[in-house]
Amino acid sequence: MVQAILFDKDGTLFDFAATWEAWAEAFLLRAAAQDRARAAALGGHIGFDLAARRFAPDSIVIAGTPGEVAEILLPHLPGHKLTTLLRLLNEEAEAAPQAQAVPLAPLLDGLRARGLRLGVMTNDTESVARAHLGEAGVIDRFDFVAGFDSGHGAKPSPAPLLAFCAHVGIDPAHAVMVGDSTHDLIAGRGAGMTTIGVLTGMAGPDVLSPHADVILPDIGHIPSWIDATEEV
């Protein structure tokens, strides 16, 4: 029986393309001092086509940490330090427009009404995650919010997922990891959790299926999935 659900943030709670394409354009132009040709070249290093405003399926931005993104860009931005680049990246991330994958408040309220413990684990920073959840008006629905910098590690390591289970006092066998990337699902499998892949990110079912117990169009289908599993 499902007793706890841990969500990824970007591409899961929030539509990835609608949020992060706008972020990428704003960040790259700012980093390149508004030189669009230079920004386009920088985008190529992180798998973002500035002209098309589209991420490549293997972009480091999709599942990587801000630190990993900054480290890739740093050699191409002379005059920047890693700390200043990270600050710039996170400032633009906090300002990025958030498009909810589904209306979050009623979904989360319904899950909590079932007695489920809820959490968020993102490879973004914890401060950005809290800013985004706060802007959406749902941060109080979660028992646990962690980023790659919260002291538990980053996905695909199962460690932050196990930290969630320990925090809410639930056996991983009764917990679910929901995400849009292989990092999410590999971490879930490693933690011994049920894994749900959703299609509101950049990966298709062919990519997610090997690591997912079930594929859903979006998180709005989770209640009916729970009902179906409890009937079995």
C-alpha positions, 0 to 999 in steps of 0.5 A: 500500500502506498503511504508516501510519495516523493516528487521530482520538481521540474518536469514533474510538478512543473512542466519542464519546457514551459519553465526552463526554456524561458530560464535558459534564454534569460540566463544565457543572454545575461551571462553573454552580456546580451550578445545573442550570438555568444549566448547561442554558442553557450547554449550549445554547450548545455544542449539548448538551441537558443534560436529554436528555444528547445532543449536536446533530450540529453541536455545536462539541464534536464537532470543535472545540478546547477553546479554541473551546468556551471562547471560546463559553462565556466571554461567558456566564460572567462572573467566569471568565477564558479561562485558568481556563475552559480549565483547568476544561474540561481537568480534566473532560476528563482525568477523563471515562470512556473507552469504547473503540470496540473493544478497542484493544490487540489491534487496535493490536498487530495493525496494528503486527505488519503493520509499520504506523506509528501515530499519533493527532491530536486537536483536544483537547489533547495532555495530555488525549490522552496521559491517555486513551491512557495510561488505556486502556493503549495509548499505547506503541502510537503513534509520534506523539501530537498535539493542537491545542496541539502546534505543528502546528495543528488539523484541518481543516488538513492540517498536523498530518497532514503532521507525522505523515507526516514524523515517521514518514517515510511519504509521505502517499500511503501513509498513512490518516487515520481519523476520525468527523468531516468535520474529520478527513476534510477534513484527510486529503484536504488532506494527500493521504492515504486517508480512512476515516470511522467511525460511532462518532461523531455523524456518519452516512454521508451526512455523511461519504461526500463526504469519505471513500474508505470508510466503516466501522462502526468501526476494528475493520474496518480490518484486513479493509479493508487485506486487501481493498485489497491483494488488488485 
